[in-house]
Each structure stands twice: as C-alpha cells, then as structure tokens.
Amino acid sequence: MSQYQGKCFCGAVKFEVTGAPEAMGYCHCDSCRRWSAGPVNAFSLWPTDSLEIISGADRVGEFHLTEQSYRKWCKQCGGHVFTDHPAWGLVDIYVANLPDLKFEPALHVHYQESVLPIRDGLPKMKDVPAEMGGSGNTLPE
C-alpha cells in the first residue's frame, strides 16, 4: 500500500496519507481560489481515515466557512495543509504538500467560476459530479 508524507510550510505539522486518492483534479471555486491565493487549486481527495497527523496536531488550526469544508492550517507558519469534507467522508490534501504523489488530474470542478481557462481536454464540471451532490453537468473548454 502506498504511503505519502507531507508537511506544512515550516514543517511543524507533519502528516502521512496511505493508499490512493479517490480523485485528483483542479478546483476553480471562489472559496478555493481565495484560500490558496491562486487562480486554481490542485486537489487530491482521500478517505478521511487514510490521513494521520504524525506531529504537530496541536498546531493545526481550523476554519469553517461552510459545513462542507473545514479548512486546516499550521498555527505556527500559516501554511495550509488540508481540508476536511465531512459530508463526503473525504479530506482534500493539497497536492503541493505531497511532493512524492504523482499528480494525475481527472477533472476540473466549479469551472463556471473559473478565472483561468485551462484547455487540457479534461472534463470541466459546472459544479461537482452528481455522486457528490452536484449537477453533474459539464461545460465546454
């Protein structure tokens, strides 16, 4: 079984994730863009129980803008580490924090909010797949 280690910007929070991600892709929603301070956010979604905080759990801060996303960061450096999605039983571990993970994006979500069009041939979901409570509708590149 694969294991990947990650950490926050300063290294105070260290974590490990085991197995394989359920999905990988790009999120274009306003919330992710503002949180990541970038035009798009690369995500990897994992079953919640596959994540273990190895050190620095007491340094993890949490913010709930909505009940769908519990954003986590290091209280020491401010580095963003992951986001819990309790309704889905998944955790989004930011791809940049998993340096050994081969990023293989399969789709774009919330593409209707995109400020950076990306023409890569991947499906462009209006919101999220129907299996996750979205419309399941796609948009043209």
C-alpha positions as CSV (number, residue, x, y, z in Angstrom):
1,M,0.0,0.0,0.0
2,S,1.3,3.4,-0.9
3,Q,2.2,6.0,1.7
4,Y,2.9,9.7,1.2
5,Q,4.3,12.1,3.7
6,G,3.6,15.8,3.7
7,K,4.1,18.8,5.9
8,C,3.1,22.4,6.3
9,F,5.3,25.3,5.1
10,C,7.6,25.3,8.2
11,G,7.5,21.6,8.9
12,A,5.8,21.9,12.3
13,V,2.8,19.9,11.1
14,K,3.8,16.5,9.5
15,F,1.3,14.0,8.2
16,E,1.1,10.8,6.2
17,V,-1.6,9.5,3.9
18,T,-2.0,5.9,3.0
19,G,-3.5,4.2,-0.1
20,A,-4.6,6.0,-3.2
21,P,-6.6,9.2,-3.7
22,E,-10.3,8.8,-4.6
23,A,-9.9,11.7,-7.1
24,M,-7.5,14.3,-8.2
25,G,-8.2,17.4,-10.2
26,Y,-8.5,21.2,-10.1
27,C,-11.0,23.4,-8.3
28,H,-11.9,26.8,-9.6
29,C,-14.4,27.9,-7.0
30,D,-14.0,31.3,-5.4
31,S,-13.5,29.9,-2.0
32,C,-10.6,27.6,-3.0
33,R,-9.1,30.4,-5.1
34,R,-9.1,32.8,-2.1
35,W,-7.9,30.2,0.3
36,S,-5.0,29.2,-1.9
37,A,-4.3,32.7,-3.1
38,G,-4.1,31.4,-6.7
39,P,-6.4,31.2,-9.7
40,V,-6.9,27.5,-9.3
41,N,-6.4,24.9,-6.6
42,A,-5.0,21.4,-7.3
43,F,-6.7,18.8,-5.1
44,S,-6.3,15.2,-4.1
45,L,-9.3,13.6,-2.2
46,W,-8.6,10.8,0.2
47,P,-10.8,8.8,2.6
48,T,-10.7,10.6,5.9
49,D,-9.3,7.6,7.8
50,S,-6.3,7.4,5.4
51,L,-4.8,10.6,6.9
52,E,-2.6,10.5,10.1
53,I,-1.0,13.6,11.6
54,I,2.4,12.4,12.7
55,S,3.4,15.5,14.6
56,G,2.1,19.0,15.3
57,A,-1.6,18.1,15.7
58,D,-1.8,20.8,18.5
59,R,-0.6,23.3,15.9
60,V,-3.4,22.7,13.4
61,G,-6.0,25.5,13.2
62,E,-9.4,25.0,11.7
63,F,-11.9,27.3,10.0
64,H,-15.5,26.6,8.8
65,L,-16.7,28.9,6.1
66,T,-19.3,26.3,5.3
67,E,-20.3,23.0,6.8
68,Q,-18.9,21.3,3.7
69,S,-15.3,22.4,4.1
70,Y,-13.2,22.5,7.3
71,R,-10.0,24.2,6.2
72,K,-6.9,23.4,8.2
73,W,-3.6,25.2,8.5
74,C,-0.5,25.4,10.7
75,K,-0.9,27.9,13.5
76,Q,2.9,28.5,13.5
77,C,3.6,29.4,9.9
78,G,0.1,29.8,8.4
79,G,0.8,27.1,5.8
80,H,-2.4,25.4,4.5
81,V,-2.3,21.6,4.9
82,F,-5.7,20.1,4.1
83,T,-9.5,20.5,4.1
84,D,-11.9,18.0,5.7
85,H,-15.2,17.4,3.8
86,P,-17.2,15.6,6.5
87,A,-20.3,15.1,4.4
88,W,-18.3,13.2,1.8
89,G,-16.0,11.3,4.3
90,L,-13.1,12.8,2.4
91,V,-10.1,15.0,3.1
92,D,-8.5,17.2,0.4
93,I,-4.8,17.1,0.8
94,Y,-3.3,19.9,-1.3
95,V,-1.2,18.4,-4.0
96,A,1.7,20.8,-3.3
97,N,2.0,19.3,0.2
98,L,2.5,15.7,-1.1
99,P,5.8,16.1,-3.1
100,D,6.1,12.4,-3.9
101,L,2.5,11.9,-5.2
102,K,2.2,11.7,-9.0
103,F,-0.5,14.2,-9.7
104,E,-2.9,12.8,-12.3
105,P,-5.9,15.1,-12.5
106,A,-9.1,13.7,-13.9
107,L,-11.4,16.7,-14.0
108,H,-12.0,20.3,-13.2
109,V,-14.8,21.3,-10.7
110,H,-16.7,24.5,-10.3
111,Y,-15.5,25.5,-13.7
112,Q,-18.3,28.1,-14.0
113,E,-16.3,30.2,-11.6
114,S,-13.0,29.9,-13.5
115,V,-10.8,33.0,-13.9
116,L,-8.1,30.9,-15.6
117,P,-9.4,28.9,-18.5
118,I,-7.4,25.7,-18.9
119,R,-7.6,23.8,-22.2
120,D,-6.3,20.3,-21.3
121,G,-9.0,18.0,-22.6
122,L,-10.2,17.1,-19.1
123,P,-14.0,17.3,-18.2
124,K,-15.0,20.7,-16.9
125,M,-17.7,20.3,-14.3
126,K,-20.1,23.2,-13.8
127,D,-20.1,22.4,-10.1
128,V,-19.2,18.9,-8.9
129,P,-20.2,15.3,-10.0
130,A,-23.7,14.2,-9.3
131,E,-22.3,11.5,-7.0
132,M,-21.0,14.3,-4.7
133,G,-24.3,16.2,-4.7
134,G,-23.7,18.4,-7.8
135,S,-25.5,18.8,-11.0
136,G,-23.1,16.5,-12.9
137,N,-23.2,19.0,-15.8
138,T,-20.1,19.7,-17.8
139,L,-19.1,22.9,-19.6
140,P,-17.2,23.4,-22.8
141,E,-13.5,24.2,-22.6
